[in-house]
Amino acid sequence: MVLNVESLIAEAGSESIKLETQALVTATGAERLDSFPWEEI
């Protein structure tokens, strides 16, 4: 199964940004399918 996890970052009266990550979930665990370095932010 592939899951898409989305987060919406916004403040009232301002612009917003949507962050998204995809993951492949199997019986042996999960694997991220995106390549964005979230840990470095």
Secondary structure, 3 states (H helix, E strand, C coil): CEEEEEEEEECCCCCEEEEEEEEEEECCEEEECCCCCHHHC
